[in-house]
Amino acid sequence: MDTAIYMIRHAKSPFVFGQERKRRLSQQGEIDAKKVTAIMNTKKIDLIVSSPYMRSLQTIEGIANTKDIEIRVYEELRERQLKGAYKLPEEEILQAIKSSYEDIDFYLSGGESIRDVQNRAIPVIKDLLNNYQAKTIIIGTHGNVMTIIMNYFKKEFGYEFWKNTSKPDIYKLVFSGENLLSVQKVWE
């Protein structure tokens, strides 16, 4: 029996420098989170896990409340630390993300490489796959860490995929054991 993981990227949240953990959803983000809840309420869900960041939790809390399932928070699923506490122009940030998919050990000063993120996040994913076989799991997540996790299982998920994701976004990943069989975009 296959295991399904729904990766739910958080809805829109205004960027506030230095407030990665505490940023809340925007008004549009809250509206979209209700749409995410409506979509996921049509599915049987066995487990809900999330990044500890507020915007991820807010995006999936409606599902958890409706389904009466407690959200398990994993620090290892937090968003990628792209760089240290300094500002960079948008073009340099995008180039750094692109470079990191060309060399998974590339990182900016104070940041994490793709390999670093995979080393902390993939054990959680493998644990979920092994302990919840044939179940359906929701993961409240972020664009970078979601793509990095998917990239671990299939290299085709890289910079271009990340660049084309939306806030929010939903992808259904189907696994047989630890083998990723298919990926389907659910959010329209």
C-alpha positions as CSV (number, residue, x, y, z in Angstrom):
1,M,0.0,0.0,0.0
2,D,1.3,3.5,-0.9
3,T,1.8,6.4,1.4
4,A,0.6,9.9,0.4
5,I,2.2,13.1,1.6
6,Y,0.5,16.4,0.9
7,M,3.1,19.1,0.9
8,I,1.3,22.4,1.7
9,R,3.3,25.5,1.1
10,H,2.2,28.3,3.3
11,A,-0.1,31.1,2.0
12,K,1.1,34.7,1.5
13,S,2.9,36.3,4.3
14,P,4.4,39.8,4.2
15,F,8.2,39.7,4.4
16,V,9.6,41.3,7.6
17,F,13.4,41.2,7.8
18,G,14.5,39.2,10.8
19,Q,11.0,37.8,11.6
20,E,11.2,34.4,9.8
21,R,9.6,32.4,12.6
22,K,6.9,34.9,13.6
23,R,5.6,36.2,10.3
24,R,1.8,35.8,10.1
25,L,-0.3,35.4,7.0
26,S,-1.5,38.5,5.1
27,Q,-5.2,39.1,4.7
28,Q,-5.1,37.3,1.3
29,G,-3.1,34.6,2.9
30,E,-5.9,34.0,5.4
31,I,-8.4,33.8,2.6
32,D,-6.3,31.3,0.7
33,A,-5.7,29.2,3.9
34,K,-9.5,28.8,4.1
35,K,-9.4,27.5,0.4
36,V,-6.6,25.1,1.4
37,T,-8.8,23.8,4.3
38,A,-11.8,23.3,1.9
39,I,-9.7,21.3,-0.5
40,M,-8.1,19.1,2.1
41,N,-11.3,18.5,4.1
42,T,-12.4,16.3,1.1
43,K,-9.4,14.0,1.9
44,K,-8.9,11.4,4.5
45,I,-6.0,12.6,6.6
46,D,-4.1,10.5,9.2
47,L,-1.3,12.8,10.4
48,I,-0.5,16.5,10.2
49,V,3.1,17.8,10.7
50,S,4.6,21.2,10.2
51,S,7.5,23.5,10.2
52,P,7.5,25.6,13.4
53,Y,7.1,28.8,11.5
54,M,3.8,30.7,12.2
55,R,2.9,31.1,8.5
56,S,3.0,27.3,7.9
57,L,1.0,26.6,11.0
58,Q,-1.6,29.2,10.2
59,T,-2.0,27.7,6.7
60,I,-2.9,24.2,7.9
61,E,-4.5,24.9,11.3
62,G,-8.0,25.0,9.8
63,I,-7.5,21.4,8.5
64,A,-6.2,20.3,11.9
65,N,-9.2,21.9,13.6
66,T,-11.8,20.5,11.3
67,K,-10.2,17.0,11.3
68,D,-9.5,17.2,15.1
69,I,-5.9,16.2,14.5
70,E,-3.0,17.7,16.5
71,I,-0.3,19.3,14.5
72,R,3.1,17.8,15.2
73,V,5.8,20.4,14.9
74,Y,9.3,19.4,13.7
75,E,12.1,22.0,13.9
76,E,14.0,20.0,11.2
77,L,11.2,21.0,8.7
78,R,11.9,24.8,9.2
79,E,12.6,26.9,6.1
80,R,16.0,26.9,4.7
81,Q,18.4,29.5,6.1
82,L,19.5,31.0,2.8
83,K,22.0,33.5,4.3
84,G,23.1,35.2,7.5
85,A,21.4,38.3,9.0
86,Y,22.3,40.7,6.1
87,K,20.3,42.0,3.2
88,L,20.9,41.1,-0.5
89,P,19.2,42.3,-3.7
90,E,16.5,40.0,-5.0
91,E,18.6,39.1,-8.1
92,E,21.5,37.9,-5.9
93,I,19.1,35.8,-3.8
94,L,17.6,34.1,-6.9
95,Q,21.1,33.5,-8.3
96,A,22.2,31.9,-5.0
97,I,19.1,29.6,-5.0
98,K,19.8,28.6,-8.6
99,S,23.5,28.0,-7.9
100,S,22.6,25.8,-4.9
101,Y,20.7,23.4,-7.3
102,E,23.7,23.2,-9.5
103,D,26.0,22.4,-6.5
104,I,24.1,21.1,-3.5
105,D,27.0,22.1,-1.3
106,F,26.9,25.8,-2.3
107,Y,25.7,28.2,0.4
108,L,25.9,31.9,1.2
109,S,27.7,33.1,4.3
110,G,25.6,32.2,7.3
111,G,23.3,30.1,5.2
112,E,22.6,26.4,4.6
113,S,23.4,24.3,1.5
114,I,20.8,22.0,0.0
115,R,22.8,19.1,1.5
116,D,22.6,20.7,4.9
117,V,18.8,21.0,4.7
118,Q,18.4,17.4,3.3
119,N,20.6,16.1,6.2
120,R,18.2,17.6,8.8
121,A,14.8,17.2,7.0
122,I,15.1,13.8,5.2
123,P,15.4,11.7,8.3
124,V,12.0,13.1,9.4
125,I,10.5,12.3,6.0
126,K,11.9,8.8,6.1
127,D,10.7,8.3,9.6
128,L,7.2,9.3,8.6
129,L,7.3,7.0,5.5
130,N,8.4,4.1,7.6
131,N,6.0,4.6,10.6
132,Y,2.9,5.7,8.7
133,Q,2.9,3.3,5.7
134,A,-0.3,3.4,3.7
135,K,-1.4,6.5,5.5
136,T,-2.1,10.1,4.3
137,I,0.1,12.8,5.8
138,I,0.0,16.6,5.5
139,I,3.2,18.6,5.9
140,G,2.9,22.4,6.4
141,T,6.0,23.7,4.7
142,H,7.9,26.4,2.7
143,G,8.9,26.7,-0.9
144,N,12.6,26.1,-0.5
145,V,12.5,23.2,2.0
146,M,9.6,21.5,0.1
147,T,11.6,21.6,-3.2
148,I,14.7,20.4,-1.4
149,I,12.9,17.4,0.0
150,M,11.4,16.6,-3.3
151,N,14.8,17.1,-5.0
152,Y,16.2,14.4,-2.7
153,F,13.8,11.8,-4.1
154,K,13.8,13.1,-7.7
155,K,16.5,15.5,-9.0
156,E,14.1,17.0,-11.6
157,F,12.6,19.1,-8.7
158,G,15.0,22.0,-8.7
159,Y,15.3,25.7,-9.2
160,E,12.7,26.0,-12.1
161,F,10.2,24.0,-10.1
162,W,10.7,26.1,-7.0
163,K,10.4,29.3,-9.0
164,N,7.1,28.2,-10.4
165,T,5.5,27.3,-7.1
166,S,2.8,29.6,-5.6
167,K,1.8,30.8,-2.1
168,P,-0.1,28.7,-1.1
169,D,0.6,25.5,-3.1
170,I,-0.3,21.9,-2.6
171,Y,1.5,18.8,-4.0
172,K,0.5,15.2,-3.5
173,L,3.5,12.9,-3.3
174,V,2.8,9.2,-3.5
175,F,5.5,6.8,-2.1
176,S,6.0,3.1,-2.1
177,G,8.3,2.6,0.9
178,E,10.9,5.4,0.3
179,N,10.5,5.4,-3.5
180,L,8.7,8.5,-4.8
181,L,6.2,7.2,-7.4
182,S,4.4,10.3,-8.4
183,V,3.8,14.0,-7.8
184,Q,0.6,15.8,-8.5
185,K,-0.2,19.5,-8.2
186,V,-3.4,19.9,-6.2
187,W,-3.6,23.7,-5.8
188,E,-5.1,25.4,-8.8
